[in-house]
Amino acid sequence: MKENEFLKEKYLELLAQQYPSRYAAFTEIINLQAILNLPKGTEHFVSDLHGEYDAFCHILNNCSGVIREKVDIVFQNLYENEKADLCTLVYYPHEKLELLKQQGVVDANWYKTAIKRLIVLAKFISSKYTRSKVRKAIPREFNYIIDELMHAMADEDNNRVRYHEKIFDSIIETGSAHHFINSLASLIKRLAVDHLHLVGDIFDRGSHPDKIIDLLMKHHSLDIEWGNHDILWMGAACGSLVSIMTVVRNNVLYDNYELLENGYGISMRSLVMFAEYTYKEEEKMSALKKALAVLVFKLQGHVIKRHKEFDMEKRLLLDKIDFDKGTVVLEGKEYKIRTKDFPTIDRNDPYKLTPEEERVCLELKQAFLGSKRLQQHIAFLYKNGSMYRCYNGNLLYHGCIPLNEDGTFAPINCGGHYLTGKAYMDYADALARKAWIEKDQDSLDNMWYLWCGIRSPLSGRIVKTFERALCEDKSTWEEPRDPYYSLYYREDICKMILKEFGLDPDKGHIINGHTPIKVREGEDPIRGNGRLIVIDGGFCHAYHKTTGIAGYTLIFNSHGLRLKAHRPFTTIEDALLSNTDIHSDSYMVETFRKRMMVGDSDAGTQIRYSIRALTDLLQAYRSGEIAEN
């Protein structure tokens, strides 16, 4: 027997354990054929959350406005305030119920009306799924009751109506209505969006990336494309000293000190004491910022010297400082710096750590490696994340594909051999995973490069940390970027990239994050004649003045792609008290002439493989090659 025939036989024997008879096999074939003809589930794309938990929580709850759109369709006869009440109940069921109870609004009639409306909404949203999939999505504690109410069939003498009215009465009489509404709201949100794509940058700037990851860990279906801020935290959790110090410095600069200590249990005590002792003349936070800046510059120097292939020698700047004059030479020109006070820098060996600095670094490394919650969160990012993803004909990545000025793929030195395009992305992905598993110095150094290197697909720019920290002249702060960021306006470039990843250049789209869209200045997130969409519109509060909005998200359903531009979110408290929603403007990116079905998706391809395998199994049963059980 040939190897292929042997493997096929063994595979069919394993499949027969799951489908032990011809009846089981052809029943599943019928089921799968039917699924192919259902509409494709809705995909939800978000990017660059940067720790803004409340805004993300609301966007996740309202599914970028999808819930309100469904409410408008189903309940056209309700008043606007009734629709808003119903939406807020779906978004925050527990909190809204508690508030309404305090206001004396909730009674048996209110419960019955709310439950009926939620059932109608859930039934409408579930119409594109199989009954089996809906059943699996229903919270377990009320599975049978919700399934019964959602799939009610009217009869001639209204027996079912009376039966269901009694169910409503029993839910209220037994005191289960509050929990029942929670379960219905959870089901509606789960069915409204079939799959979530998070296109990078959960961490930094905002105060609660940890809460965002806790929320994502409960999500039913998602993927993550790592951002440069994510990879920095991943490098820190792997034990990269330069990544650790950069993470700590970023959190201090953005006043997120508590995230490290309270969120991840990482003590700053030794670092703070070292900074206060070393920089006695400085105010506490200024001393801490200065101590961290010097540590980061020294550790960056160590990495750059170890890796000539990074081509970052121009970023070795500590040895370009004139400590007496208080100046630094950048690109052959002398600039003033803010301070001459560098007590830990040896003028003869400016990148050498003092014994005290080494001790602080070691303690923080042990703290990052020993933080159970941080390690769990980073493990989740590794399990569900990657450098890029091809999904239903679209290409998702956070930063860029390095390009030359002429629009060709740039060759990148990868340990002595040169890679371009997809091969380079795959190499970077493998390096990141190696850092997590082996924690070798080479991989750890590459994690830092992925954070800030101009040829990094997650960064694509020269990060001017030194200049921003020490130079008053803001002209030195300008950060040169990879040619990708000027070339991705061209349709031919976008199509070239899609083709490189094996996707249809005439139908596929690139979904990109990383660069905030300056709406105030007239920037458009749609580029390359619709082939590329940038969805970083500025969730982060720090970007709102620059962007003019509070984030873009993308909805991809069976009818087409819609870009949603969101106004700033206030607070969850406002949403509860005043039914305040995130106002979103919707723009069609592409409308399909023919509705996209499951059979047109990646899931459809997998289903057809399964149908072929089951057809082979059915034939094996009929021929007697495999015995039925």
GUBANU-841404 format. One record per residue (C-alpha): residue in one letter; y, x, z; residue number from 0. Coordinates in steps of 0.05 Angstrom, whole numbers. Layout:
BEGIN
{node 'a',{Y,X,Z},NUM};
...
***
This chain:
BEGIN
{node 'm',{0,0,0},0};
{node 'k',{69,26,-19},1};
{node 'e',{120,38,36},2};
{node 'n',{166,-18,12},3};
{node 'e',{110,-68,9},4};
{node 'f',{87,-47,79},5};
{node 'l',{157,-55,107},6};
{node 'k',{165,-123,74},7};
{node 'e',{98,-147,103},8};
{node 'k',{118,-124,173},9};
{node 'y',{186,-157,167},10};
{node 'l',{154,-223,146},11};
{node 'e',{106,-218,205},12};
{node 'l',{165,-211,252},13};
{node 'l',{201,-268,218},14};
{node 'a',{138,-311,226},15};
{node 'q',{145,-304,302},16};
{node 'q',{211,-341,298},17};
{node 'y',{189,-391,244},18};
{node 'p',{114,-399,257},19};
{node 's',{99,-452,203},20};
{node 'r',{120,-471,133},21};
{node 'y',{155,-532,163},22};
{node 'a',{197,-488,208},23};
{node 'a',{214,-443,150},24};
{node 'f',{235,-496,100},25};
{node 't',{274,-534,154},26};
{node 'e',{315,-471,167},27};
{node 'i',{324,-461,91},28};
{node 'i',{352,-531,85},29};
{node 'n',{398,-519,145},30};
{node 'l',{424,-453,117},31};
{node 'q',{435,-482,47},32};
{node 'a',{477,-537,79},33};
{node 'i',{518,-487,119},34};
{node 'l',{537,-450,55},35};
{node 'n',{574,-512,32},36};
{node 'l',{617,-520,94},37};
{node 'p',{690,-496,95},38};
{node 'k',{700,-425,119},39};
{node 'g',{722,-420,192},40};
{node 't',{794,-402,209},41};
{node 'e',{810,-329,222},42};
{node 'h',{869,-310,266},43};
{node 'f',{903,-241,258},44};
{node 'v',{948,-211,311},45};
{node 's',{975,-141,320},46};
{node 'd',{1017,-95,365},47};
{node 'l',{1014,-135,429},48};
{node 'h',{1038,-76,470},49};
{node 'g',{1020,-105,538},50};
{node 'e',{1058,-171,529},51};
{node 'y',{1006,-214,564},52};
{node 'd',{1044,-280,571},53};
{node 'a',{1065,-283,498},54};
{node 'f',{995,-264,474},55};
{node 'c',{963,-314,521},56};
{node 'h',{1006,-369,492},57};
{node 'i',{994,-348,419},58};
{node 'l',{919,-347,434},59};
{node 'n',{922,-415,468},60};
{node 'n',{963,-449,413},61};
{node 'c',{925,-412,358},62};
{node 's',{992,-392,326},63};
{node 'g',{1011,-465,320},64};
{node 'v',{945,-491,292},65};
{node 'i',{934,-537,352},66};
{node 'r',{1002,-570,343},67};
{node 'e',{989,-578,268},68};
{node 'k',{923,-614,283},69};
{node 'v',{957,-658,335},70};
{node 'd',{1010,-678,284},71};
{node 'i',{957,-697,234},72};
{node 'v',{912,-736,282},73};
{node 'f',{964,-770,325},74};
{node 'q',{1019,-790,276},75};
{node 'n',{1037,-852,317},76};
{node 'l',{1050,-815,382},77};
{node 'y',{1121,-798,405},78};
{node 'e',{1142,-725,402},79};
{node 'n',{1141,-718,477},80};
{node 'e',{1070,-746,480},81};
{node 'k',{1047,-696,427},82};
{node 'a',{1081,-640,466},83};
{node 'd',{1047,-662,530},84};
{node 'l',{979,-664,496},85};
{node 'c',{989,-594,466},86};
{node 't',{1009,-564,533},87};
{node 'l',{949,-597,565},88};
{node 'v',{905,-561,514},89};
{node 'y',{940,-495,524},90};
{node 'y',{941,-495,600},91};
{node 'p',{896,-551,624},92};
{node 'h',{888,-531,697},93};
{node 'e',{961,-513,708},94};
{node 'k',{987,-575,671},95};
{node 'l',{941,-621,710},96};
{node 'e',{963,-592,777},97};
{node 'l',{1036,-601,758},98};
{node 'l',{1026,-673,735},99};
{node 'k',{989,-689,799},100};
{node 'q',{1048,-662,840},101};
{node 'q',{1094,-707,798},102};
{node 'g',{1050,-768,812},103};
{node 'v',{1035,-780,739},104};
{node 'v',{959,-775,742},105};
{node 'd',{917,-837,755},106};
{node 'a',{854,-867,726},107};
{node 'n',{889,-895,665},108};
{node 'w',{923,-829,651},109};
{node 'y',{856,-792,656},110};
{node 'k',{822,-841,609},111};
{node 't',{878,-837,557},112};
{node 'a',{880,-760,560},113};
{node 'i',{804,-753,554},114};
{node 'k',{801,-801,495},115};
{node 'r',{855,-763,458},116};
{node 'l',{822,-696,471},117};
{node 'i',{756,-723,446},118};
{node 'v',{789,-748,382},119};
{node 'l',{823,-680,372},120};
{node 'a',{759,-641,385},121};
{node 'k',{720,-685,336},122};
{node 'f',{773,-674,282},123};
{node 'i',{774,-598,291},124};
{node 's',{698,-594,294},125};
{node 's',{688,-627,226},126};
{node 'k',{681,-561,188},127};
{node 'y',{623,-537,232},128};
{node 't',{550,-556,238},129};
{node 'r',{532,-599,298},130};
{node 's',{489,-542,323},131};
{node 'k',{548,-493,324},132};
{node 'v',{591,-545,359},133};
{node 'r',{538,-556,412},134};
{node 'k',{535,-481,425},135};
{node 'a',{610,-480,434},136};
{node 'i',{613,-537,484},137};
{node 'p',{619,-511,556},138};
{node 'r',{550,-516,588},139};
{node 'e',{569,-559,648},140};
{node 'f',{587,-619,604},141};
{node 'n',{547,-604,542},142};
{node 'y',{508,-668,536},143};
{node 'i',{566,-715,553},144};
{node 'i',{617,-683,506},145};
{node 'd',{566,-680,449},146};
{node 'e',{550,-754,460},147};
{node 'l',{623,-774,460},148};
{node 'm',{642,-732,399},149};
{node 'h',{586,-758,356},150};
{node 'a',{590,-832,375},151};
{node 'm',{566,-883,323},152};
{node 'a',{593,-954,324},153};
{node 'd',{544,-1012,322},154};
{node 'e',{549,-1086,309},155};
{node 'd',{554,-1112,380},156};
{node 'n',{595,-1055,409},157};
{node 'n',{539,-1032,455},158};
{node 'r',{560,-959,443},159};
{node 'v',{633,-976,459},160};
{node 'r',{614,-1005,527},161};
{node 'y',{567,-947,539},162};
{node 'h',{622,-896,526},163};
{node 'e',{673,-934,567},164};
{node 'k',{624,-929,625},165};
{node 'i',{619,-854,614},166};
{node 'f',{694,-848,619},167};
{node 'd',{694,-890,683},168};
{node 's',{639,-847,714},169};
{node 'i',{675,-782,698},170};
{node 'i',{737,-808,735},171};
{node 'e',{699,-841,793},172};
{node 't',{659,-778,808},173};
{node 'g',{722,-735,811},174};
{node 's',{700,-694,750},175};
{node 'a',{759,-711,704},176};
{node 'h',{798,-648,719},177};
{node 'h',{739,-602,702},178};
{node 'f',{721,-646,642},179};
{node 'i',{791,-638,613},180};
{node 'n',{787,-563,624},181};
{node 's',{722,-561,585},182};
{node 'l',{750,-603,528},183};
{node 'a',{812,-559,522},184};
{node 's',{768,-497,520},185};
{node 'l',{725,-528,465},186};
{node 'i',{786,-547,423},187};
{node 'k',{815,-477,426},188};
{node 'r',{748,-446,410},189};
{node 'l',{737,-490,349},190};
{node 'a',{809,-483,324},191};
{node 'v',{798,-409,310},192};
{node 'd',{730,-384,289},193};
{node 'h',{745,-309,293},194};
{node 'l',{802,-266,321},195};
{node 'h',{824,-200,290},196};
{node 'l',{867,-155,333},197};
{node 'v',{898,-102,287},198};
{node 'g',{915,-50,339},199};
{node 'd',{961,-30,397},200};
{node 'i',{942,-69,458},201};
{node 'f',{971,-15,504},202};
{node 'd',{1039,13,524},203};
{node 'r',{1109,-15,533},204};
{node 'g',{1091,-83,562},205};
{node 's',{1064,-87,633},206};
{node 'h',{996,-120,626},207};
{node 'p',{950,-92,572},208};
{node 'd',{896,-95,625},209};
{node 'k',{902,-171,630},210};
{node 'i',{901,-176,554},211};
{node 'i',{834,-139,552},212};
{node 'd',{806,-182,608},213};
{node 'l',{824,-243,564},214};
{node 'l',{794,-212,502},215};
{node 'm',{729,-196,538},216};
{node 'k',{719,-271,546},217};
{node 'h',{733,-287,473},218};
{node 'h',{675,-317,433},219};
{node 's',{685,-277,368},220};
{node 'l',{732,-219,353},221};
{node 'd',{741,-150,325},222};
{node 'i',{792,-96,340},223};
{node 'e',{823,-44,294},224};
{node 'w',{847,13,339},225};
{node 'g',{921,29,341},226};
{node 'n',{953,96,358},227};
{node 'h',{971,71,428},228};
{node 'd',{899,48,438},229};
{node 'i',{870,115,415},230};
{node 'l',{916,151,464},231};
{node 'w',{888,111,523},232};
{node 'm',{818,120,495},233};
{node 'g',{829,195,493},234};
{node 'a',{855,193,565},235};
{node 'a',{794,154,588},236};
{node 'c',{750,207,553},237};
{node 'g',{785,262,594},238};
{node 's',{836,292,545},239};
{node 'l',{889,324,590},240};
{node 'v',{945,319,539},241};
{node 's',{927,245,527},242};
{node 'i',{926,232,602},243};
{node 'm',{995,262,613},244};
{node 't',{1023,226,553},245};
{node 'v',{996,160,578},246};
{node 'v',{1025,172,647},247};
{node 'r',{1092,192,617},248};
{node 'n',{1095,131,572},249};
{node 'n',{1082,85,632},250};
{node 'v',{1136,118,673},251};
{node 'l',{1186,114,615},252};
{node 'y',{1172,40,605},253};
{node 'd',{1173,26,680},254};
{node 'n',{1099,6,681},255};
{node 'y',{1082,50,740},256};
{node 'e',{1043,-6,773},257};
{node 'l',{995,-13,715},258};
{node 'l',{965,55,732},259};
{node 'e',{963,47,807},260};
{node 'n',{949,-27,816},261};
{node 'g',{916,-44,749},262};
{node 'y',{871,16,744},263};
{node 'g',{871,46,814},264};
{node 'i',{899,114,789},265};
{node 's',{939,146,845},266};
{node 'm',{1004,180,826},267};
{node 'r',{1015,210,895},268};
{node 's',{1000,283,880},269};
{node 'l',{1041,281,816},270};
{node 'v',{1101,248,850},271};
{node 'm',{1099,298,908},272};
{node 'f',{1094,356,859},273};
{node 'a',{1154,330,819},274};
{node 'e',{1198,319,881},275};
{node 'y',{1182,388,908},276};
{node 't',{1192,423,841},277};
{node 'y',{1256,388,820},278};
{node 'k',{1291,381,887},279};
{node 'e',{1360,368,857},280};
{node 'e',{1337,309,816},281};
{node 'e',{1331,236,835},282};
{node 'k',{1259,214,846},283};
{node 'm',{1246,182,778},284};
{node 's',{1285,235,740},285};
{node 'a',{1243,289,774},286};
{node 'l',{1179,252,755},287};
{node 'k',{1201,244,682},288};
{node 'k',{1220,318,677},289};
{node 'a',{1155,342,708},290};
{node 'l',{1115,299,660},291};
{node 'a',{1155,320,599},292};
{node 'v',{1143,394,614},293};
{node 'l',{1068,381,626},294};
{node 'v',{1062,343,560},295};
{node 'f',{1099,398,521},296};
{node 'k',{1054,452,550},297};
{node 'l',{989,414,538},298};
{node 'q',{1010,396,467},299};
{node 'g',{1021,470,455},300};
{node 'h',{950,485,478},301};
{node 'v',{921,435,428},302};
{node 'i',{965,458,370},303};
{node 'k',{945,531,381},304};
{node 'r',{872,512,383},305};
{node 'h',{876,475,316},306};
{node 'k',{910,509,258},307};
{node 'e',{884,453,213},308};
{node 'f',{932,404,247},309};
{node 'd',{988,443,214},310};
{node 'm',{1034,429,273},311};
{node 'e',{1061,498,290},312};
{node 'k',{1131,472,280},313};
{node 'r',{1120,428,341},314};
{node 'l',{1113,489,385},315};
{node 'l',{1183,484,414},316};
{node 'l',{1182,511,486},317};
{node 'd',{1186,582,459},318};
{node 'k',{1246,562,417},319};
{node 'i',{1289,547,479},320};
{node 'd',{1344,594,501},321};
{node 'f',{1341,581,576},322};
{node 'd',{1407,616,590},323};
{node 'k',{1448,580,537},324};
{node 'g',{1412,514,545},325};
{node 't',{1396,507,471},326};
{node 'v',{1336,500,425},327};
{node 'v',{1326,521,353},328};
{node 'l',{1299,466,308},329};
{node 'e',{1287,478,234},330};
{node 'g',{1332,540,238},331};
{node 'k',{1390,503,271},332};
{node 'e',{1412,509,344},333};
{node 'y',{1421,446,387},334};
{node 'k',{1443,434,458},335};
{node 'i',{1391,408,507},336};
{node 'r',{1403,365,568},337};
{node 't',{1381,415,621},338};
{node 'k',{1370,488,636},339};
{node 'd',{1327,474,697},340};
{node 'f',{1255,492,680},341};
{node 'p',{1226,523,743},342};
{node 't',{1153,519,720},343};
{node 'i',{1162,551,652},344};
{node 'd',{1146,625,647},345};
{node 'r',{1194,653,594},346};
{node 'n',{1141,704,573},347};
{node 'd',{1086,652,567},348};
{node 'p',{1121,583,564},349};
{node 'y',{1057,543,552},350};
{node 'k',{1020,570,613},351};
{node 'l',{1007,519,668},352};
{node 't',{1025,538,740},353};
{node 'p',{970,532,792},354};
{node 'e',{1004,469,819},355};
{node 'e',{1007,439,749},356};
{node 'e',{933,454,739},357};
{node 'r',{916,420,805},358};
{node 'v',{956,357,787},359};
{node 'c',{923,355,718},360};
{node 'l',{854,361,747},361};
{node 'e',{866,306,799},362};
{node 'l',{893,258,746},363};
{node 'k',{834,273,700},364};
{node 'q',{785,257,755},365};
{node 'a',{824,192,769},366};
{node 'f',{822,170,697},367};
{node 'l',{748,186,690},368};
{node 'g',{734,152,756},369};
{node 's',{772,88,744},370};
{node 'k',{716,36,736},371};
{node 'r',{761,-18,707},372};
{node 'l',{793,29,657},373};
{node 'q',{725,56,635},374};
{node 'q',{700,-16,626},375};
{node 'h',{761,-34,584},376};
{node 'i',{755,28,540},377};
{node 'a',{680,15,531},378};
{node 'f',{699,-54,506},379};
{node 'l',{747,-24,455},380};
{node 'y',{693,23,430},381};
{node 'k',{641,-33,425},382};
{node 'n',{685,-82,388},383};
{node 'g',{733,-34,353},384};
{node 's',{737,13,295},385};
{node 'm',{787,52,252},386};
{node 'y',{785,-3,199},387};
{node 'r',{745,-64,179},388};
{node 'c',{728,-99,115},389};
{node 'y',{722,-174,129},390};
{node 'n',{716,-231,80},391};
{node 'g',{747,-191,24},392};
{node 'n',{806,-164,64},393};
{node 'l',{818,-94,91},394};
{node 'l',{844,-88,162},395};
{node 'y',{874,-25,192},396};
{node 'h',{931,-9,240},397};
{node 'g',{969,49,210},398};
{node 'c',{961,79,141},399};
{node 'i',{917,112,89},400};
{node 'p',{948,182,81},401};
{node 'l',{977,190,11},402};
{node 'n',{1012,244,-30},403};
{node 'e',{1082,233,-58},404};
{node 'd',{1051,217,-126},405};
{node 'g',{1010,160,-97},406};
{node 't',{943,196,-96},407};
{node 'f',{900,200,-34},408};
{node 'a',{919,260,8},409};
{node 'p',{863,310,24},410};
{node 'i',{858,321,99},411};
{node 'n',{829,384,130},412};
{node 'c',{770,359,171},413};
{node 'g',{740,419,206},414};
{node 'g',{743,463,145},415};
{node 'h',{727,411,91},416};
{node 'y',{775,362,59},417};
{node 'l',{767,286,58},418};
{node 't',{808,230,29},419};
{node 'g',{814,154,34},420};
{node 'k',{754,118,62},421};
{node 'a',{715,182,76},422};
{node 'y',{772,207,120},423};
{node 'm',{775,141,158},424};
{node 'd',{700,144,170},425};
{node 'y',{707,216,194},426};
{node 'a',{762,197,243},427};
{node 'd',{721,138,269},428};
{node 'a',{661,184,281},429};
{node 'l',{706,235,317},430};
{node 'a',{732,182,364},431};
{node 'r',{662,159,382},432};
{node 'k',{640,231,392},433};
{node 'a',{696,240,442},434};
{node 'w',{671,181,483},435};
{node 'i',{599,204,482},436};
{node 'e',{603,280,485},437};
{node 'k',{673,292,513},438};
{node 'd',{676,360,478},439};
{node 'q',{743,395,472},440};
{node 'd',{747,391,396},441};
{node 's',{738,315,395},442};
{node 'l',{785,306,454},443};
{node 'd',{839,346,417},444};
{node 'n',{829,303,356},445};
{node 'm',{841,241,397},446};
{node 'w',{911,267,412},447};
{node 'y',{922,283,339},448};
{node 'l',{902,213,320},449};
{node 'w',{956,188,367},450};
{node 'c',{1014,228,338},451};
{node 'g',{995,269,276},452};
{node 'i',{1032,257,211},453};
{node 'r',{966,256,173},454};
{node 's',{933,211,225},455};
{node 'p',{914,143,196},456};
{node 'l',{937,112,262},457};
{node 's',{1005,146,265},458};
{node 'g',{1028,174,198},459};
{node 'r',{1092,203,226},460};
{node 'i',{1117,264,265},461};
{node 'v',{1128,239,336},462};
{node 'k',{1192,272,363},463};
{node 't',{1174,271,437},464};
{node 'f',{1210,337,452},465};
{node 'e',{1275,319,416},466};
{node 'r',{1279,249,447},467};
{node 'a',{1269,278,516},468};
{node 'l',{1316,337,512},469};
{node 'c',{1364,334,454},470};
{node 'e',{1430,295,458},471};
{node 'd',{1439,298,382},472};
{node 'k',{1402,236,357},473};
{node 's',{1399,264,287},474};
{node 't',{1341,306,313},475};
{node 'w',{1302,243,332},476};
{node 'e',{1287,221,261},477};
{node 'e',{1212,219,250},478};
{node 'p',{1188,236,179},479};
{node 'r',{1132,190,156},480};
{node 'd',{1073,193,109},481};
{node 'p',{1090,173,37},482};
{node 'y',{1044,113,48},483};
{node 'y',{1101,76,82},484};
{node 's',{1145,79,20},485};
{node 'l',{1089,71,-31},486};
{node 'y',{1056,10,-1},487};
{node 'y',{1109,-35,-33},488};
{node 'r',{1075,-21,-100},489};
{node 'e',{1019,-68,-122},490};
{node 'd',{981,-13,-158},491};
{node 'i',{978,29,-95},492};
{node 'c',{952,-30,-54},493};
{node 'k',{900,-45,-107},494};
{node 'm',{879,28,-108},495};
{node 'i',{867,26,-33},496};
{node 'l',{828,-39,-36},497};
{node 'k',{784,-11,-91},498};
{node 'e',{772,52,-50},499};
{node 'f',{741,9,4},500};
{node 'g',{697,-30,-44},501};
{node 'l',{739,-93,-44},502};
{node 'd',{764,-136,-102},503};
{node 'p',{834,-109,-117},504};
{node 'd',{855,-175,-149},505};
{node 'k',{833,-220,-92},506};
{node 'g',{833,-177,-29},507};
{node 'h',{891,-164,19},508};
{node 'i',{908,-106,65},509};
{node 'i',{926,-130,135},510};
{node 'n',{970,-77,167},511};
{node 'g',{1005,-68,234},512};
{node 'h',{1042,-10,267},513};
{node 't',{1112,-16,235},514};
{node 'p',{1158,-71,263},515};
{node 'i',{1190,-113,209},516};
{node 'k',{1266,-112,214},517};
{node 'v',{1278,-185,196},518};
{node 'r',{1351,-179,216},519};
{node 'e',{1359,-128,160},520};
{node 'g',{1323,-171,109},521};
{node 'e',{1255,-136,110},522};
{node 'd',{1196,-176,83},523};
{node 'p',{1127,-169,114},524};
{node 'i',{1093,-184,47},525};
{node 'r',{1087,-124,2},526};
{node 'g',{1052,-101,-62},527};
{node 'n',{1062,-169,-95},528};
{node 'g',{1022,-203,-39},529};
{node 'r',{967,-151,-35},530};
{node 'l',{991,-123,32},531};
{node 'i',{1016,-160,94},532};
{node 'v',{1048,-125,154},533};
{node 'i',{1039,-168,216},534};
{node 'd',{1076,-126,268},535};
{node 'g',{1138,-167,278},536};
{node 'g',{1152,-145,348},537};
{node 'f',{1113,-180,404},538};
{node 'c',{1142,-127,450},539};
{node 'h',{1208,-146,484},540};
{node 'a',{1234,-76,470},541};
{node 'y',{1232,-92,395},542};
{node 'h',{1265,-161,395},543};
{node 'k',{1336,-136,382},544};
{node 't',{1311,-93,325},545};
{node 't',{1264,-143,291},546};
{node 'g',{1301,-208,306},547};
{node 'i',{1236,-244,319},548};
{node 'a',{1177,-240,368},549};
{node 'g',{1118,-224,325},550};
{node 'y',{1080,-243,262},551};
{node 't',{1010,-270,261},552};
{node 'l',{967,-290,202},553};
{node 'i',{922,-351,193},554};
{node 'f',{866,-347,141},555};
{node 'n',{830,-413,132},556};
{node 's',{791,-446,76},557};
{node 'h',{855,-467,40},558};
{node 'g',{891,-399,39},559};
{node 'l',{932,-349,79},560};
{node 'r',{993,-368,120},561};
{node 'l',{1040,-320,154},562};
{node 'k',{1071,-345,220},563};
{node 'a',{1137,-316,244},564};
{node 'h',{1146,-330,319},565};
{node 'r',{1209,-338,360},566};
{node 'p',{1211,-304,429},567};
{node 'f',{1168,-335,483},568};
{node 't',{1201,-350,550},569};
{node 't',{1150,-360,605},570};
{node 'i',{1087,-399,619},571};
{node 'e',{1126,-436,674},572};
{node 'd',{1174,-461,621},573};
{node 'a',{1116,-483,578},574};
{node 'l',{1088,-524,636},575};
{node 'l',{1153,-554,660},576};
{node 's',{1186,-568,593},577};
{node 'n',{1128,-566,543},578};
{node 't',{1163,-505,513},579};
{node 'd',{1122,-478,456},580};
{node 'i',{1131,-416,413},581};
{node 'h',{1169,-440,353},582};
{node 's',{1137,-412,290},583};
{node 'd',{1160,-412,218},584};
{node 's',{1102,-416,169},585};
{node 'y',{1099,-382,101},586};
{node 'm',{1043,-390,50},587};
{node 'v',{1021,-321,26},588};
{node 'e',{967,-349,-19},589};
{node 't',{938,-418,-33},590};
{node 'f',{867,-421,-62},591};
{node 'r',{856,-465,-123},592};
{node 'k',{786,-479,-97},593};
{node 'r',{773,-487,-23},594};
{node 'm',{736,-426,6},595};
{node 'm',{668,-444,34},596};
{node 'v',{620,-407,79},597};
{node 'g',{582,-388,16},598};
{node 'd',{643,-349,-7},599};
{node 's',{648,-308,57},600};
{node 'd',{612,-248,86},601};
{node 'a',{572,-296,129},602};
{node 'g',{550,-330,65},603};
{node 't',{523,-265,38},604};
{node 'q',{482,-256,102},605};
{node 'i',{457,-328,98},606};
{node 'r',{433,-318,27},607};
{node 'y',{394,-256,50},608};
{node 's',{362,-299,104},609};
{node 'i',{346,-354,54},610};
{node 'r',{311,-304,8},611};
{node 'a',{271,-276,66},612};
{node 'l',{251,-346,89},613};
{node 't',{231,-365,18},614};
{node 'd',{186,-303,17},615};
{node 'l',{157,-325,83},616};
{node 'l',{145,-395,57},617};
{node 'q',{108,-366,-3},618};
{node 'a',{66,-322,43},619};
{node 'y',{46,-384,83},620};
{node 'r',{27,-422,20},621};
{node 's',{-13,-364,-8},622};
{node 'g',{-49,-352,58},623};
{node 'e',{-22,-281,62},624};
{node 'i',{6,-299,131},625};
{node 'a',{-29,-350,175},626};
{node 'e',{12,-407,203},627};
{node 'n',{13,-417,278},628};
***
